[in-house]
Amino acid sequence: MGVLERAKRASGLSKPEALPYLCLGCETQFDIQYHTCPVCGKYDIRRAKWVNADGDCR
């Protein structure tokens, strides 16, 4: 996520959308990319827009 995208989101100028990062283990969404999921501890955090609806990566 670029600096301008974060600024738009923080200011409320962009339309609300899903958080950009997703844990494939527990499907928790995050605003920042973690190396390990703080919820389940797995190492599979991906960009949400790169993951299909069925959980497979593009």
C-alpha distance matrix in Angstrom:
0.0 3.8 6.8 8.3 6.3 6.8 10.2 11.1 10.5 12.5 15.1 15.7 15.5 13.3 15.0 14.5 13.0 12.7 10.5 7.7 9.7 13.4 16.4 18.8 21.7 21.8 19.2 17.7 14.2 12.0 9.3 8.6 9.6 13.3 15.7 18.3 18.3 19.9 21.7 23.4 22.8 21.7 19.5 17.8 14.3 12.3 9.4 11.3 11.3 13.0 15.7 18.7 20.5 23.0 20.6 21.0 18.2 18.2
3.8 0.0 3.8 5.5 5.2 6.4 8.7 10.1 10.8 12.4 14.4 15.6 14.9 13.2 15.7 16.1 15.2 15.7 13.7 11.3 13.4 17.2 20.1 22.5 25.4 25.5 22.9 21.3 17.7 15.3 12.2 11.4 12.7 16.2 18.5 21.3 21.6 23.0 25.0 26.8 26.1 25.1 22.8 21.3 17.8 15.9 13.0 15.0 14.5 16.1 19.1 22.0 23.8 26.5 24.2 24.4 21.5 21.1
6.8 3.8 0.0 3.8 5.5 5.2 6.2 8.7 10.0 10.5 12.3 14.2 13.7 13.1 16.1 16.6 16.6 17.4 15.2 13.5 15.7 19.5 22.4 25.1 27.7 27.5 25.0 23.0 19.4 16.5 13.0 12.4 14.3 17.6 20.1 22.9 23.1 23.9 26.2 28.3 27.6 27.1 24.9 23.8 20.2 18.8 16.1 17.9 17.7 19.6 22.4 25.2 26.8 29.6 27.3 27.7 25.0 24.7
8.3 5.5 3.8 0.0 3.8 5.4 5.0 6.1 8.5 9.8 10.5 12.1 10.8 10.3 13.7 14.9 15.4 16.9 15.5 14.3 17.1 20.8 24.1 26.6 29.4 29.0 26.1 24.2 20.5 18.0 14.4 14.7 16.9 20.4 23.1 25.7 25.5 26.3 28.2 30.5 30.1 29.5 27.5 26.0 22.4 20.5 17.4 18.5 17.8 20.2 23.0 25.4 26.8 29.9 28.0 28.5 25.9 25.3
6.3 5.2 5.5 3.8 0.0 3.8 5.5 5.2 6.2 8.6 10.0 10.6 9.7 8.1 10.9 11.6 11.7 13.2 12.0 10.8 14.0 17.6 21.0 23.4 26.3 25.7 22.7 20.9 17.1 15.0 11.6 12.5 14.8 18.4 21.3 23.5 23.0 24.0 25.5 27.7 27.7 27.0 25.2 23.4 19.7 17.7 14.4 15.1 14.5 17.2 19.7 22.0 23.2 26.3 24.6 25.3 22.9 22.5
6.8 6.4 5.2 5.4 3.8 0.0 3.8 5.5 5.1 6.0 8.5 9.9 10.3 9.4 12.0 11.9 12.2 13.1 11.2 10.6 13.3 16.9 20.0 22.9 25.4 24.5 21.9 19.5 15.8 13.1 9.4 10.3 13.2 16.4 19.6 21.7 21.1 21.5 23.3 25.8 25.7 25.5 23.9 22.7 18.9 17.6 14.8 15.6 15.9 18.5 20.6 23.2 24.2 27.1 25.1 26.1 23.9 24.1
10.2 8.7 6.2 5.0 5.5 3.8 0.0 3.8 5.4 5.1 6.1 8.5 8.5 9.0 12.4 13.0 14.3 15.9 14.3 14.2 17.0 20.6 23.7 26.6 29.0 28.0 25.3 22.8 19.1 16.5 12.7 13.7 16.8 19.9 23.1 25.2 24.5 24.7 26.4 29.1 29.1 29.1 27.6 26.4 22.6 21.4 18.5 19.1 19.3 22.0 24.2 26.6 27.4 30.4 28.6 29.7 27.5 27.5
11.1 10.1 8.7 6.1 5.2 5.5 3.8 0.0 3.8 5.5 5.2 6.0 5.1 5.3 8.9 10.2 11.9 14.2 13.6 13.8 17.2 20.5 23.9 26.6 29.2 28.0 24.9 22.7 19.0 16.9 13.5 15.3 18.3 21.6 24.9 26.7 25.6 26.0 27.3 29.9 30.3 30.1 28.8 27.1 23.3 21.7 18.5 18.4 18.1 21.3 23.3 25.3 25.8 29.1 27.7 29.0 27.0 26.7
10.5 10.8 10.0 8.5 6.2 5.1 5.4 3.8 0.0 3.8 5.5 5.2 6.4 5.5 7.8 7.6 9.2 11.2 10.4 11.3 14.5 17.6 20.9 23.7 26.1 24.6 21.6 19.3 15.6 13.7 10.4 12.8 16.0 19.1 22.6 24.0 22.6 22.8 23.9 26.6 27.3 27.2 26.2 24.6 20.8 19.5 16.5 16.1 16.4 19.7 21.3 23.2 23.4 26.6 25.2 26.8 25.1 25.3
12.5 12.4 10.5 9.8 8.6 6.0 5.1 5.5 3.8 0.0 3.8 5.6 7.9 8.6 11.0 10.5 12.4 13.8 12.5 13.7 16.4 19.4 22.4 25.5 27.5 25.9 23.3 20.4 17.0 14.5 11.1 13.2 16.8 19.5 23.1 24.4 23.1 22.7 24.0 27.1 27.6 28.0 27.2 26.0 22.3 21.5 18.9 18.8 19.6 22.7 24.1 26.3 26.4 29.4 27.8 29.5 27.9 28.4
15.1 14.4 12.3 10.5 10.0 8.5 6.1 5.2 5.5 3.8 0.0 3.8 5.5 7.9 10.6 11.2 13.9 16.1 15.4 16.7 19.7 22.7 25.9 28.9 31.0 29.2 26.5 23.7 20.3 18.1 14.8 16.9 20.5 23.2 26.8 28.2 26.8 26.4 27.6 30.7 31.3 31.7 30.8 29.6 25.8 24.8 21.9 21.6 21.9 25.2 26.8 28.6 28.7 31.9 30.6 32.3 30.6 30.8
15.7 15.6 14.2 12.1 10.6 9.9 8.5 6.0 5.2 5.6 3.8 0.0 3.8 5.6 7.4 8.0 11.2 13.9 14.1 15.8 19.0 21.7 25.0 27.7 29.9 28.0 25.0 22.5 19.1 17.6 14.7 17.5 20.9 23.7 27.4 28.5 26.7 26.5 27.1 30.2 31.2 31.4 30.8 29.2 25.4 24.2 21.2 20.3 20.5 24.0 25.2 26.7 26.4 29.8 28.8 30.7 29.4 29.5
15.5 14.9 13.7 10.8 9.7 10.3 8.5 5.1 6.4 7.9 5.5 3.8 0.0 3.8 6.7 9.0 11.9 15.1 15.6 16.6 20.2 23.0 26.6 29.0 31.6 30.0 26.7 24.6 21.0 19.7 16.6 19.1 22.2 25.4 28.9 30.3 28.8 29.0 29.7 32.5 33.4 33.2 32.3 30.4 26.7 24.9 21.6 20.8 20.3 23.8 25.5 26.8 26.7 30.3 29.5 31.0 29.5 29.1
13.3 13.2 13.1 10.3 8.1 9.4 9.0 5.3 5.5 8.6 7.9 5.6 3.8 0.0 3.8 6.3 8.6 11.9 12.7 13.6 17.3 20.0 23.7 25.9 28.6 27.2 23.8 22.0 18.4 17.4 14.6 17.2 20.0 23.4 26.7 28.1 26.5 27.1 27.7 30.2 31.1 30.7 29.7 27.5 23.8 21.9 18.4 17.3 16.7 20.3 21.8 23.0 23.1 26.7 25.9 27.4 25.9 25.4
15.0 15.7 16.1 13.7 10.9 12.0 12.4 8.9 7.8 11.0 10.6 7.4 6.7 3.8 0.0 3.8 6.4 10.1 11.9 13.4 17.0 19.1 22.8 24.7 27.4 25.7 22.2 20.7 17.3 17.1 15.0 18.1 20.7 23.9 27.2 28.2 26.2 26.9 27.0 29.3 30.7 30.1 29.5 27.1 23.6 21.5 18.2 16.4 15.7 19.5 20.5 21.2 20.8 24.4 24.1 25.8 24.8 24.5
14.5 16.1 16.6 14.9 11.6 11.9 13.0 10.2 7.6 10.5 11.2 8.0 9.0 6.3 3.8 0.0 3.8 7.1 9.0 11.3 14.6 16.4 19.9 21.9 24.3 22.4 18.9 17.3 14.0 14.1 12.4 15.9 18.5 21.4 24.8 25.4 23.2 23.7 23.5 25.9 27.5 27.2 26.8 24.6 21.1 19.5 16.5 14.4 14.5 18.3 18.8 19.6 18.8 22.3 21.8 24.0 23.2 23.4
13.0 15.2 16.6 15.4 11.7 12.2 14.3 11.9 9.2 12.4 13.9 11.2 11.9 8.6 6.4 3.8 0.0 3.8 6.5 8.4 11.7 13.2 16.7 18.5 21.1 19.5 15.9 14.6 11.4 12.0 11.0 14.2 16.3 19.2 22.4 22.9 20.7 21.7 21.4 23.5 25.0 24.3 23.9 21.3 18.0 16.2 13.2 10.8 11.0 14.7 15.1 15.9 15.2 18.7 18.1 20.2 19.5 19.8
12.7 15.7 17.4 16.9 13.2 13.1 15.9 14.2 11.2 13.8 16.1 13.9 15.1 11.9 10.1 7.1 3.8 0.0 3.8 6.2 8.7 9.6 13.1 14.9 17.4 15.7 12.1 10.9 7.8 9.0 9.0 12.2 13.8 16.4 19.4 19.7 17.3 18.4 17.9 19.8 21.4 20.6 20.5 17.9 14.7 13.2 10.8 8.0 9.4 12.8 12.5 13.7 12.9 16.0 15.1 17.4 16.9 17.8
10.5 13.7 15.2 15.5 12.0 11.2 14.3 13.6 10.4 12.5 15.4 14.1 15.6 12.7 11.9 9.0 6.5 3.8 0.0 3.8 5.9 7.7 11.1 13.7 16.0 14.6 11.4 9.4 5.7 5.6 5.3 8.5 10.3 12.9 16.1 16.5 14.4 15.4 15.5 17.6 18.8 18.2 17.8 15.7 12.2 11.2 9.0 7.4 9.6 12.5 12.6 14.7 14.6 17.2 15.4 17.6 16.7 18.0
7.7 11.3 13.5 14.3 10.8 10.6 14.2 13.8 11.3 13.7 16.7 15.8 16.6 13.6 13.4 11.3 8.4 6.2 3.8 0.0 3.8 6.9 10.5 12.8 15.7 15.2 12.0 10.8 7.2 6.6 5.9 7.5 8.3 11.5 14.3 15.5 14.1 15.9 16.5 18.1 18.6 17.4 16.3 13.9 10.3 8.5 5.7 5.2 7.1 9.6 10.6 13.3 14.1 16.7 14.5 15.9 14.3 15.3
9.7 13.4 15.7 17.1 14.0 13.3 17.0 17.2 14.5 16.4 19.7 19.0 20.2 17.3 17.0 14.6 11.7 8.7 5.9 3.8 0.0 3.8 7.0 9.6 12.3 12.2 9.6 8.4 5.6 5.1 6.3 6.6 6.0 8.5 11.0 11.8 10.5 12.7 13.4 14.6 14.9 13.6 12.5 10.2 6.6 5.5 4.5 5.0 8.2 9.4 9.7 12.9 13.8 15.6 12.7 14.2 12.7 14.6
13.4 17.2 19.5 20.8 17.6 16.9 20.6 20.5 17.6 19.4 22.7 21.7 23.0 20.0 19.1 16.4 13.2 9.6 7.7 6.9 3.8 0.0 3.8 6.2 8.8 8.6 5.9 5.8 4.5 6.2 9.0 9.5 8.4 9.5 11.4 11.1 9.1 11.7 11.5 12.1 12.9 11.4 11.0 8.4 5.5 5.4 6.2 5.3 9.1 9.6 8.4 11.3 11.7 12.8 9.8 11.9 11.3 13.9
16.4 20.1 22.4 24.1 21.0 20.0 23.7 23.9 20.9 22.4 25.9 25.0 26.6 23.7 22.8 19.9 16.7 13.1 11.1 10.5 7.0 3.8 0.0 3.8 5.4 5.9 4.9 5.4 6.5 8.2 11.5 11.3 9.4 9.1 10.0 8.7 6.5 9.6 9.0 8.7 9.6 7.8 8.1 5.8 4.4 6.4 8.9 8.7 12.3 11.9 10.2 12.9 13.2 13.2 9.8 11.9 11.9 15.1
18.8 22.5 25.1 26.6 23.4 22.9 26.6 26.6 23.7 25.5 28.9 27.7 29.0 25.9 24.7 21.9 18.5 14.9 13.7 12.8 9.6 6.2 3.8 0.0 3.8 5.9 5.3 7.9 9.4 11.7 14.9 14.8 12.6 12.3 12.4 11.1 9.3 12.6 11.5 10.1 11.1 8.4 8.8 5.8 6.3 7.3 10.0 9.5 12.5 11.4 8.8 10.9 11.3 10.4 6.9 8.8 9.6 13.2
21.7 25.4 27.7 29.4 26.3 25.4 29.0 29.2 26.1 27.5 31.0 29.9 31.6 28.6 27.4 24.3 21.1 17.4 16.0 15.7 12.3 8.8 5.4 3.8 0.0 3.8 5.9 8.2 10.9 13.1 16.7 16.5 14.4 13.1 12.9 10.5 8.5 11.3 9.5 7.2 8.7 6.4 8.4 6.8 8.4 10.5 13.5 13.0 16.2 15.2 12.5 14.3 14.1 12.7 9.6 11.7 13.0 16.7
21.8 25.5 27.5 29.0 25.7 24.5 28.0 28.0 24.6 25.9 29.2 28.0 30.0 27.2 25.7 22.4 19.5 15.7 14.6 15.2 12.2 8.6 5.9 5.9 3.8 0.0 3.8 5.6 9.1 11.7 15.5 16.0 14.7 13.6 14.3 11.7 8.6 10.4 7.7 6.5 9.4 8.5 11.0 9.7 10.0 12.1 14.3 13.1 16.6 16.4 13.7 15.2 14.2 13.3 10.8 13.8 15.2 18.7
19.2 22.9 25.0 26.1 22.7 21.9 25.3 24.9 21.6 23.3 26.5 25.0 26.7 23.8 22.2 18.9 15.9 12.1 11.4 12.0 9.6 5.9 4.9 5.3 5.9 3.8 0.0 3.8 6.4 9.7 13.3 14.3 13.4 13.3 14.7 12.9 9.8 11.8 9.8 9.7 12.1 10.9 12.3 10.1 9.2 10.2 11.7 9.8 13.3 13.6 10.8 12.3 11.2 11.1 8.8 12.1 13.3 16.4
17.7 21.3 23.0 24.2 20.9 19.5 22.8 22.7 19.3 20.4 23.7 22.5 24.6 22.0 20.7 17.3 14.6 10.9 9.4 10.8 8.4 5.8 5.4 7.9 8.2 5.6 3.8 0.0 3.8 6.7 10.4 11.8 11.6 11.5 13.6 11.8 8.4 9.5 7.7 9.0 11.4 11.2 12.6 11.1 9.3 10.8 11.9 10.4 14.1 15.0 13.0 14.9 13.9 14.6 12.2 15.3 15.9 18.8
14.2 17.7 19.4 20.5 17.1 15.8 19.1 19.0 15.6 17.0 20.3 19.1 21.0 18.4 17.3 14.0 11.4 7.8 5.7 7.2 5.6 4.5 6.5 9.4 10.9 9.1 6.4 3.8 0.0 3.8 7.1 9.0 9.5 10.5 13.3 12.6 9.7 10.9 10.2 12.1 13.7 13.3 13.8 11.9 9.1 9.6 9.5 8.1 11.6 13.2 12.0 14.3 13.7 15.3 12.9 15.6 15.5 17.9
12.0 15.3 16.5 18.0 15.0 13.1 16.5 16.9 13.7 14.5 18.1 17.6 19.7 17.4 17.1 14.1 12.0 9.0 5.6 6.6 5.1 6.2 8.2 11.7 13.1 11.7 9.7 6.7 3.8 0.0 3.8 5.5 6.9 8.2 11.6 11.5 9.3 9.9 10.6 13.0 13.8 13.9 13.7 12.5 9.1 9.9 9.6 9.4 12.7 14.3 14.1 16.8 16.9 18.5 15.9 18.1 17.3 19.4
9.3 12.2 13.0 14.4 11.6 9.4 12.7 13.5 10.4 11.1 14.8 14.7 16.6 14.6 15.0 12.4 11.0 9.0 5.3 5.9 6.3 9.0 11.5 14.9 16.7 15.5 13.3 10.4 7.1 3.8 0.0 3.8 6.9 9.3 13.0 13.8 12.2 12.7 14.0 16.5 16.9 17.0 16.2 15.1 11.4 11.5 10.2 10.5 13.0 15.1 15.7 18.5 18.9 21.0 18.5 20.4 19.0 20.6
8.6 11.4 12.4 14.7 12.5 10.3 13.7 15.3 12.8 13.2 16.9 17.5 19.1 17.2 18.1 15.9 14.2 12.2 8.5 7.5 6.6 9.5 11.3 14.8 16.5 16.0 14.3 11.8 9.0 5.5 3.8 0.0 3.8 6.4 9.9 11.5 10.9 11.7 13.8 16.0 15.5 15.5 14.1 13.5 9.9 10.4 9.8 11.3 13.9 15.1 16.1 19.4 20.4 22.1 19.1 20.5 18.7 20.3
9.6 12.7 14.3 16.9 14.8 13.2 16.8 18.3 16.0 16.8 20.5 20.9 22.2 20.0 20.7 18.5 16.3 13.8 10.3 8.3 6.0 8.4 9.4 12.6 14.4 14.7 13.4 11.6 9.5 6.9 6.9 3.8 0.0 3.8 6.7 8.8 9.0 10.8 13.2 14.5 13.5 12.8 10.9 10.3 6.9 7.7 8.1 10.6 13.2 13.4 14.4 18.0 19.4 20.6 17.3 18.2 16.2 18.1
13.3 16.2 17.6 20.4 18.4 16.4 19.9 21.6 19.1 19.5 23.2 23.7 25.4 23.4 23.9 21.4 19.2 16.4 12.9 11.5 8.5 9.5 9.1 12.3 13.1 13.6 13.3 11.5 10.5 8.2 9.3 6.4 3.8 0.0 3.8 5.4 6.2 7.9 10.8 11.9 10.3 10.1 8.4 9.2 6.7 9.2 10.8 13.1 16.1 15.9 16.2 19.8 21.0 21.6 18.1 19.1 17.6 20.0
15.7 18.5 20.1 23.1 21.3 19.6 23.1 24.9 22.6 23.1 26.8 27.4 28.9 26.7 27.2 24.8 22.4 19.4 16.1 14.3 11.0 11.4 10.0 12.4 12.9 14.3 14.7 13.6 13.3 11.6 13.0 9.9 6.7 3.8 0.0 3.8 6.8 9.1 12.0 12.0 9.3 8.6 6.0 7.8 6.8 9.7 12.2 14.8 17.7 16.6 16.9 20.5 22.1 22.2 18.4 18.9 17.3 19.8
18.3 21.3 22.9 25.7 23.5 21.7 25.2 26.7 24.0 24.4 28.2 28.5 30.3 28.1 28.2 25.4 22.9 19.7 16.5 15.5 11.8 11.1 8.7 11.1 10.5 11.7 12.9 11.8 12.6 11.5 13.8 11.5 8.8 5.4 3.8 0.0 3.8 6.2 8.8 8.3 5.6 5.5 4.5 7.1 7.1 10.8 13.7 15.5 18.8 17.9 17.4 20.7 21.7 21.4 17.7 18.7 17.8 20.9
18.3 21.6 23.1 25.5 23.0 21.1 24.5 25.6 22.6 23.1 26.8 26.7 28.8 26.5 26.2 23.2 20.7 17.3 14.4 14.1 10.5 9.1 6.5 9.3 8.5 8.6 9.8 8.4 9.7 9.3 12.2 10.9 9.0 6.2 6.8 3.8 0.0 3.8 5.4 5.7 4.7 5.4 6.4 7.6 6.9 10.6 13.2 14.1 17.8 17.4 16.3 19.3 19.7 19.5 16.1 17.8 17.5 20.7
19.9 23.0 23.9 26.3 24.0 21.5 24.7 26.0 22.8 22.7 26.4 26.5 29.0 27.1 26.9 23.7 21.7 18.4 15.4 15.9 12.7 11.7 9.6 12.6 11.3 10.4 11.8 9.5 10.9 9.9 12.7 11.7 10.8 7.9 9.1 6.2 3.8 0.0 3.8 6.0 5.7 8.3 9.8 11.4 10.5 14.0 16.1 16.8 20.5 20.6 19.5 22.4 22.4 22.4 19.2 21.3 21.1 24.3
21.7 25.0 26.2 28.2 25.5 23.3 26.4 27.3 23.9 24.0 27.6 27.1 29.7 27.7 27.0 23.5 21.4 17.9 15.5 16.5 13.4 11.5 9.0 11.5 9.5 7.7 9.8 7.7 10.2 10.6 14.0 13.8 13.2 10.8 12.0 8.8 5.4 3.8 0.0 3.8 6.0 8.4 11.0 12.0 11.5 14.7 16.9 16.8 20.6 20.8 19.1 21.4 20.8 20.6 17.8 20.3 20.8 24.1
23.4 26.8 28.3 30.5 27.7 25.8 29.1 29.9 26.6 27.1 30.7 30.2 32.5 30.2 29.3 25.9 23.5 19.8 17.6 18.1 14.6 12.1 8.7 10.1 7.2 6.5 9.7 9.0 12.1 13.0 16.5 16.0 14.5 11.9 12.0 8.3 5.7 6.0 3.8 0.0 3.8 5.7 9.1 10.3 11.1 14.5 17.3 17.3 21.0 20.6 18.5 20.8 20.4 19.4 16.5 18.8 19.5 23.1
22.8 26.1 27.6 30.1 27.7 25.7 29.1 30.3 27.3 27.6 31.3 31.2 33.4 31.1 30.7 27.5 25.0 21.4 18.8 18.6 14.9 12.9 9.6 11.1 8.7 9.4 12.1 11.4 13.7 13.8 16.9 15.5 13.5 10.3 9.3 5.6 4.7 5.7 6.0 3.8 0.0 3.8 6.7 9.1 10.3 14.1 17.2 18.0 21.6 20.7 19.2 21.9 22.1 21.2 17.8 19.5 19.6 23.2
21.7 25.1 27.1 29.5 27.0 25.5 29.1 30.1 27.2 28.0 31.7 31.4 33.2 30.7 30.1 27.2 24.3 20.6 18.2 17.4 13.6 11.4 7.8 8.4 6.4 8.5 10.9 11.2 13.3 13.9 17.0 15.5 12.8 10.1 8.6 5.5 5.4 8.3 8.4 5.7 3.8 0.0 3.8 5.8 8.0 11.5 15.0 16.0 19.3 17.9 16.4 19.1 19.7 18.5 15.0 16.2 16.2 19.8
19.5 22.8 24.9 27.5 25.2 23.9 27.6 28.8 26.2 27.2 30.8 30.8 32.3 29.7 29.5 26.8 23.9 20.5 17.8 16.3 12.5 11.0 8.1 8.8 8.4 11.0 12.3 12.6 13.8 13.7 16.2 14.1 10.9 8.4 6.0 4.5 6.4 9.8 11.0 9.1 6.7 3.8 0.0 3.8 6.2 9.5 13.1 14.9 17.9 16.1 15.3 18.4 19.7 18.8 15.1 15.5 14.8 18.0
17.8 21.3 23.8 26.0 23.4 22.7 26.4 27.1 24.6 26.0 29.6 29.2 30.4 27.5 27.1 24.6 21.3 17.9 15.7 13.9 10.2 8.4 5.8 5.8 6.8 9.7 10.1 11.1 11.9 12.5 15.1 13.5 10.3 9.2 7.8 7.1 7.6 11.4 12.0 10.3 9.1 5.8 3.8 0.0 3.8 6.4 10.2 11.7 14.5 12.6 11.5 14.6 16.1 15.3 11.5 11.9 11.0 14.4
14.3 17.8 20.2 22.4 19.7 18.9 22.6 23.3 20.8 22.3 25.8 25.4 26.7 23.8 23.6 21.1 18.0 14.7 12.2 10.3 6.6 5.5 4.4 6.3 8.4 10.0 9.2 9.3 9.1 9.1 11.4 9.9 6.9 6.7 6.8 7.1 6.9 10.5 11.5 11.1 10.3 8.0 6.2 3.8 0.0 3.8 7.1 8.9 12.0 10.8 10.4 13.8 15.3 15.4 11.7 12.5 11.2 14.1
12.3 15.9 18.8 20.5 17.7 17.6 21.4 21.7 19.5 21.5 24.8 24.2 24.9 21.9 21.5 19.5 16.2 13.2 11.2 8.5 5.5 5.4 6.4 7.3 10.5 12.1 10.2 10.8 9.6 9.9 11.5 10.4 7.7 9.2 9.7 10.8 10.6 14.0 14.7 14.5 14.1 11.5 9.5 6.4 3.8 0.0 3.8 6.1 8.5 7.1 7.4 11.1 13.1 13.8 10.4 10.6 8.6 10.9
9.4 13.0 16.1 17.4 14.4 14.8 18.5 18.5 16.5 18.9 21.9 21.2 21.6 18.4 18.2 16.5 13.2 10.8 9.0 5.7 4.5 6.2 8.9 10.0 13.5 14.3 11.7 11.9 9.5 9.6 10.2 9.8 8.1 10.8 12.2 13.7 13.2 16.1 16.9 17.3 17.2 15.0 13.1 10.2 7.1 3.8 0.0 3.8 5.5 5.4 6.9 10.5 12.6 14.3 11.5 11.8 9.4 10.6
11.3 15.0 17.9 18.5 15.1 15.6 19.1 18.4 16.1 18.8 21.6 20.3 20.8 17.3 16.4 14.4 10.8 8.0 7.4 5.2 5.0 5.3 8.7 9.5 13.0 13.1 9.8 10.4 8.1 9.4 10.5 11.3 10.6 13.1 14.8 15.5 14.1 16.8 16.8 17.3 18.0 16.0 14.9 11.7 8.9 6.1 3.8 0.0 3.8 5.4 5.4 8.2 9.5 11.8 9.6 10.7 9.3 10.6
11.3 14.5 17.7 17.8 14.5 15.9 19.3 18.1 16.4 19.6 21.9 20.5 20.3 16.7 15.7 14.5 11.0 9.4 9.6 7.1 8.2 9.1 12.3 12.5 16.2 16.6 13.3 14.1 11.6 12.7 13.0 13.9 13.2 16.1 17.7 18.8 17.8 20.5 20.6 21.0 21.6 19.3 17.9 14.5 12.0 8.5 5.5 3.8 0.0 3.8 5.6 7.6 9.6 12.4 10.9 11.2 9.2 9.1
13.0 16.1 19.6 20.2 17.2 18.5 22.0 21.3 19.7 22.7 25.2 24.0 23.8 20.3 19.5 18.3 14.7 12.8 12.5 9.6 9.4 9.6 11.9 11.4 15.2 16.4 13.6 15.0 13.2 14.3 15.1 15.1 13.4 15.9 16.6 17.9 17.4 20.6 20.8 20.6 20.7 17.9 16.1 12.6 10.8 7.1 5.4 5.4 3.8 0.0 3.8 6.6 9.8 11.5 9.5 8.7 5.9 5.7
15.7 19.1 22.4 23.0 19.7 20.6 24.2 23.3 21.3 24.1 26.8 25.2 25.5 21.8 20.5 18.8 15.1 12.5 12.6 10.6 9.7 8.4 10.2 8.8 12.5 13.7 10.8 13.0 12.0 14.1 15.7 16.1 14.4 16.2 16.9 17.4 16.3 19.5 19.1 18.5 19.2 16.4 15.3 11.5 10.4 7.4 6.9 5.4 5.6 3.8 0.0 3.8 6.6 7.9 5.8 5.7 4.5 6.1
18.7 22.0 25.2 25.4 22.0 23.2 26.6 25.3 23.2 26.3 28.6 26.7 26.8 23.0 21.2 19.6 15.9 13.7 14.7 13.3 12.9 11.3 12.9 10.9 14.3 15.2 12.3 14.9 14.3 16.8 18.5 19.4 18.0 19.8 20.5 20.7 19.3 22.4 21.4 20.8 21.9 19.1 18.4 14.6 13.8 11.1 10.5 8.2 7.6 6.6 3.8 0.0 3.8 5.4 5.4 5.4 6.0 6.6
20.5 23.8 26.8 26.8 23.2 24.2 27.4 25.8 23.4 26.4 28.7 26.4 26.7 23.1 20.8 18.8 15.2 12.9 14.6 14.1 13.8 11.7 13.2 11.3 14.1 14.2 11.2 13.9 13.7 16.9 18.9 20.4 19.4 21.0 22.1 21.7 19.7 22.4 20.8 20.4 22.1 19.7 19.7 16.1 15.3 13.1 12.6 9.5 9.6 9.8 6.6 3.8 0.0 3.8 5.5 7.5 9.3 10.4
23.0 26.5 29.6 29.9 26.3 27.1 30.4 29.1 26.6 29.4 31.9 29.8 30.3 26.7 24.4 22.3 18.7 16.0 17.2 16.7 15.6 12.8 13.2 10.4 12.7 13.3 11.1 14.6 15.3 18.5 21.0 22.1 20.6 21.6 22.2 21.4 19.5 22.4 20.6 19.4 21.2 18.5 18.8 15.3 15.4 13.8 14.3 11.8 12.4 11.5 7.9 5.4 3.8 0.0 3.8 5.8 8.9 10.8
20.6 24.2 27.3 28.0 24.6 25.1 28.6 27.7 25.2 27.8 30.6 28.8 29.5 25.9 24.1 21.8 18.1 15.1 15.4 14.5 12.7 9.8 9.8 6.9 9.6 10.8 8.8 12.2 12.9 15.9 18.5 19.1 17.3 18.1 18.4 17.7 16.1 19.2 17.8 16.5 17.8 15.0 15.1 11.5 11.7 10.4 11.5 9.6 10.9 9.5 5.8 5.4 5.5 3.8 0.0 3.8 6.6 9.5
21.0 24.4 27.7 28.5 25.3 26.1 29.7 29.0 26.8 29.5 32.3 30.7 31.0 27.4 25.8 24.0 20.2 17.4 17.6 15.9 14.2 11.9 11.9 8.8 11.7 13.8 12.1 15.3 15.6 18.1 20.4 20.5 18.2 19.1 18.9 18.7 17.8 21.3 20.3 18.8 19.5 16.2 15.5 11.9 12.5 10.6 11.8 10.7 11.2 8.7 5.7 5.4 7.5 5.8 3.8 0.0 3.8 6.5
18.2 21.5 25.0 25.9 22.9 23.9 27.5 27.0 25.1 27.9 30.6 29.4 29.5 25.9 24.8 23.2 19.5 16.9 16.7 14.3 12.7 11.3 11.9 9.6 13.0 15.2 13.3 15.9 15.5 17.3 19.0 18.7 16.2 17.6 17.3 17.8 17.5 21.1 20.8 19.5 19.6 16.2 14.8 11.0 11.2 8.6 9.4 9.3 9.2 5.9 4.5 6.0 9.3 8.9 6.6 3.8 0.0 3.8
18.2 21.1 24.7 25.3 22.5 24.1 27.5 26.7 25.3 28.4 30.8 29.5 29.1 25.4 24.5 23.4 19.8 17.8 18.0 15.3 14.6 13.9 15.1 13.2 16.7 18.7 16.4 18.8 17.9 19.4 20.6 20.3 18.1 20.0 19.8 20.9 20.7 24.3 24.1 23.1 23.2 19.8 18.0 14.4 14.1 10.9 10.6 10.6 9.1 5.7 6.1 6.6 10.4 10.8 9.5 6.5 3.8 0.0
